[in-house]
Structures are given as structure tokens and as C-alpha cells.
């Protein structure tokens, strides 16, 4: 499974940014079918808007992907200590290129697995997880590691595909996206996510648009 994920993102690195930002006509069709017409750019802006530009704490961004959504935000967050992790070295290479071009000394990158994060308990004040939780093979470990490395009072901010909202999205996720290695079942429903969060977090925002969920939750 790990090798399949790496190879799938290696294959898609040349068109990944266009796909998730709806930069091409075919990517707009993709979003209409898979996500129910959701504007991923707008949801990214809302999620990133939950982080103030003058944030001074430690932020973990996992998976960072190519940083297509975050590089502009991080230009303004000059007082933050930002660590970006991705399992795919190809995605990470593109993110590193963007950060170098932008000149962001407060952003560091590393290749790693969200299911085995190399950080001490309660290291981060915020964890940002955009377009990741539908990809992670072991979702239990991913949630556990995020919880472990987030300090009490810290926030988890996330957006990702959820099952049970759009029939065509569910079909595509379970066939095309899974076969290609871009998504990894089993997929949570909105209720599943609430059940994961509620024992450990206060849910501050929780929104569903099409087949996408985005939320903000504070660790108790």
C-alpha cells in the first residue's frame, strides 16, 4: 500500500496542482463529479483563515502536498514555527521548491509518515491536515499521532473527502481513486469523524459541502 501511494503521487506530480485548484477544464469536471461541485480553493481559504497571520506558535502541516494552497499563507505567518511533512518525496520536492522561491526561513520540511510522527508529545499548537485523511492507509494511527503531538488547547484544522454524501463521489472514490492509489479505504462518514473527535476535542466548526468535510477542533 505504501509503495502504491508513493508511485501514484509520483505519477500525478505534473498535474496535481491543476487537479486540486481546478486550473484546467478537466479538473473542474473532476471536482463536479467527485466533490459535488465544491470549490476546493474557497474551502482552503476558509480553513487557512482559521489561522491568524500573526500566529506565533508551532504548526504541523501534514500532508503538505505541493504547498499550492499554503505557500501564500505562510509568507504572512513570519512569527510562526512551521514544520511540513509529506510521505511522498515527489510532493515534498515541489513544496520545497515553492518555499525556497518564496524565501521562507521559518518553514522546514521533512519526509515522514503521519502514522509514526518523529515528534515528542504535545509539540504543536496547531495541526493542519488538508486533503490527507482520505489518503492515509491507517486512519486510526493518523488520528492518534495527531492527537499525541498536539498540545492541550491546540487545534486540529482539516478538510478531506467523506463517504455517504454523494453517490457518484463514493463510486469514484472506491473505484477510480482507490485503484490509482490517490485515496485509501475505508472512508469515514461525517458521523465517523465526529465519533473520532468528540472524546478528545471540542468541535468549534464542522461543515459539509458536497463530499468534502472541513472542521476546526480544539484538544481538551
C-alpha positions as CSV (number, residue, x, y, z in Angstrom):
1,X,0.0,0.0,0.0
2,X,2.8,2.4,0.9
3,X,4.6,1.8,-2.4
4,X,1.3,2.3,-4.3
5,X,0.7,5.7,-2.7
6,X,4.3,6.8,-3.4
7,X,4.0,5.7,-7.1
8,X,0.6,7.3,-7.5
9,X,1.8,10.7,-6.3
10,X,5.0,10.4,-8.4
11,X,2.8,9.8,-11.4
12,X,0.5,12.7,-10.7
13,X,3.0,15.4,-9.7
14,X,2.9,17.0,-13.1
15,X,-0.8,17.7,-13.0
16,X,-1.6,17.6,-9.2
17,X,-1.7,21.3,-8.8
18,X,-4.1,21.8,-11.7
19,X,-6.3,19.0,-10.4
20,X,-6.8,20.4,-6.9
21,X,-7.0,24.0,-7.8
22,X,-9.4,23.5,-10.8
23,X,-6.9,25.2,-13.0
24,X,-7.9,23.2,-16.1
25,X,-11.3,22.4,-17.7
26,X,-10.9,18.7,-16.9
27,X,-10.2,19.4,-13.3
28,X,-13.4,21.4,-13.0
29,X,-15.3,18.3,-14.3
30,X,-13.4,16.2,-11.8
31,X,-14.5,18.4,-8.9
32,X,-18.1,18.4,-10.1
33,X,-18.2,14.6,-10.2
34,X,-16.1,13.7,-7.2
35,X,-16.7,16.6,-4.8
36,X,-20.2,17.6,-5.9
37,X,-19.1,20.9,-7.4
38,X,-17.2,22.1,-4.3
39,X,-14.7,24.9,-4.8
40,X,-11.6,23.5,-3.2
41,X,-9.9,26.9,-3.4
42,X,-12.6,28.5,-1.3
43,X,-12.5,25.7,1.3
44,X,-8.8,26.0,1.5
45,X,-9.1,29.8,2.1
46,X,-11.7,29.1,4.9
47,X,-9.5,26.5,6.6
48,X,-6.4,28.7,6.4
49,X,-8.4,31.6,7.6
50,X,-8.8,29.9,11.0
51,X,-5.0,30.6,11.5
52,X,-4.2,34.2,12.2
53,X,-1.3,35.7,10.2
54,X,0.3,36.8,13.5
55,X,0.2,33.2,14.9
56,X,3.4,32.7,17.0
57,X,3.2,29.1,17.9
58,X,4.3,25.8,16.3
59,X,2.3,24.5,13.4
60,X,2.5,21.0,11.8
61,X,1.3,20.8,8.2
62,X,0.7,17.1,7.3
63,X,0.5,16.3,4.4
64,X,1.9,19.4,2.9
65,X,1.5,18.1,-0.6
66,X,3.0,20.6,-3.1
67,X,2.1,23.6,-0.8
68,X,0.0,25.0,-3.6
69,X,-2.6,26.3,-1.1
70,X,-0.3,27.2,1.8
71,X,2.8,29.0,0.4
72,X,1.0,32.4,0.2
73,X,-0.4,32.0,3.7
74,X,3.0,31.1,5.1
75,X,4.5,34.2,3.6
76,X,2.4,36.2,6.1
77,X,3.0,33.9,9.1
78,X,6.5,35.1,9.7
79,X,6.3,34.7,13.5
80,X,5.3,31.0,13.3
81,X,7.5,27.9,13.5
82,X,6.1,25.7,10.7
83,X,7.0,22.1,10.0
84,X,5.7,20.5,6.8
85,X,5.6,16.7,6.4
86,X,4.7,14.5,3.5
87,X,5.0,10.8,2.7
88,X,5.6,11.4,-1.0
89,X,9.1,12.7,-1.8
90,X,7.8,14.0,-5.1
91,X,5.1,16.1,-3.5
92,X,7.6,17.3,-0.9
93,X,10.2,18.3,-3.6
94,X,7.7,20.6,-5.2
95,X,6.7,22.1,-1.9
96,X,10.4,22.7,-1.0
97,X,10.9,24.4,-4.4
98,X,7.9,26.8,-3.6
99,X,9.2,27.6,-0.1
100,X,12.7,28.3,-1.5
101,X,11.4,30.6,-4.2
102,X,9.3,32.4,-1.6
103,X,12.2,32.7,0.9
104,X,10.5,31.3,4.0
105,X,13.2,30.6,6.7
106,X,10.5,29.8,9.3
107,X,9.3,26.8,7.3
108,X,11.1,23.5,7.4
109,X,10.2,20.3,5.5
110,X,10.7,16.6,6.0
111,X,9.6,13.3,4.6
112,X,7.7,11.2,7.0
113,X,4.6,9.1,7.9
114,X,1.7,10.6,9.7
115,X,1.2,7.2,11.4
116,X,4.6,7.5,13.1
117,X,5.5,11.1,13.5
118,X,9.0,11.8,14.8
119,X,8.0,14.4,17.4
120,X,7.6,14.5,21.1
121,X,4.2,14.5,22.8
122,X,2.4,17.9,22.8
123,X,4.9,19.5,20.4
124,X,2.5,21.6,18.3
125,X,0.0,24.3,18.9
126,X,-1.9,23.6,15.6
127,X,-2.0,20.7,13.2
128,X,-3.2,21.4,9.6
129,X,-4.3,18.4,7.7
130,X,-5.6,19.4,4.2
131,X,-6.7,16.7,1.7
132,X,-5.0,14.0,3.7
133,X,-7.3,11.9,5.8
134,X,-8.9,10.1,2.9
135,X,-5.4,9.1,1.7
136,X,-3.8,7.8,4.9
137,X,-3.8,4.0,5.0
138,X,-4.1,3.7,8.8
139,X,-6.5,6.4,9.8
140,X,-6.5,5.2,13.5
141,X,-2.8,5.8,13.7
142,X,-3.1,9.1,11.9
143,X,-5.7,10.4,14.3
144,X,-3.7,9.0,17.3
145,X,-0.4,10.6,16.2
146,X,-2.1,14.0,15.5
147,X,-3.7,13.9,19.0
148,X,-0.4,12.9,20.6
149,X,1.7,15.6,19.1
150,X,-0.9,18.4,19.6
151,X,-0.8,20.2,22.9
152,X,-3.9,20.6,25.1
153,X,-5.8,23.7,23.9
154,X,-4.2,23.3,20.5
155,X,-6.3,23.0,17.3
156,X,-6.7,20.4,14.5
157,X,-7.8,22.0,11.2
158,X,-8.7,19.6,8.4
159,X,-10.5,19.2,5.1
160,X,-11.0,15.9,3.2
161,X,-13.3,13.6,1.3
162,X,-16.0,11.8,3.3
163,X,-18.3,8.9,2.3
164,X,-22.1,8.9,2.3
165,X,-22.8,12.4,0.9
166,X,-22.6,11.9,-2.9
167,X,-23.3,8.6,-4.6
168,X,-21.2,9.3,-7.6
169,X,-18.4,10.6,-5.4
170,X,-18.5,7.4,-3.4
171,X,-18.3,5.3,-6.5
172,X,-15.4,7.2,-7.9
173,X,-13.6,7.1,-4.6
174,X,-14.0,3.4,-4.2
175,X,-13.1,2.5,-7.8
176,X,-11.0,5.1,-9.8
177,X,-9.3,7.0,-6.9
178,X,-8.6,3.9,-4.9
179,X,-7.3,1.9,-7.8
180,X,-5.0,4.7,-8.8
181,X,-3.7,4.9,-5.2
182,X,-4.8,8.5,-4.6
183,X,-7.4,7.5,-2.0
184,X,-7.2,4.7,0.6
185,X,-10.3,3.0,2.0
186,X,-12.1,2.6,4.3
187,X,-13.5,6.1,4.2
188,X,-15.1,7.8,7.2
189,X,-18.6,9.4,7.1
190,X,-19.3,12.6,8.8
191,X,-20.7,10.7,11.8
192,X,-17.5,8.6,11.9
193,X,-15.4,11.7,12.1
194,X,-17.5,13.1,14.9
195,X,-17.1,9.9,16.8
196,X,-13.3,10.1,16.4
197,X,-13.1,13.7,17.6
198,X,-15.7,14.0,20.4
199,X,-13.8,12.0,23.1
200,X,-10.8,14.2,22.8
201,X,-11.7,17.6,21.2
202,X,-14.3,20.4,21.4
203,X,-15.6,20.8,17.9
204,X,-15.5,24.5,17.0
205,X,-16.5,24.3,13.3
206,X,-17.9,21.4,11.3
207,X,-19.0,21.9,7.7
208,X,-20.0,19.6,4.9
209,X,-20.0,20.8,1.3
210,X,-20.7,18.2,-1.4
211,X,-18.5,15.2,-0.5
212,X,-16.0,17.3,1.5
213,X,-15.8,17.9,5.2
214,X,-13.8,20.7,6.8
215,X,-13.6,21.3,10.5
216,X,-11.8,23.0,13.4
217,X,-11.4,21.2,16.7
218,X,-9.7,22.1,20.0
219,X,-7.9,19.4,22.0
220,X,-9.1,19.2,25.6
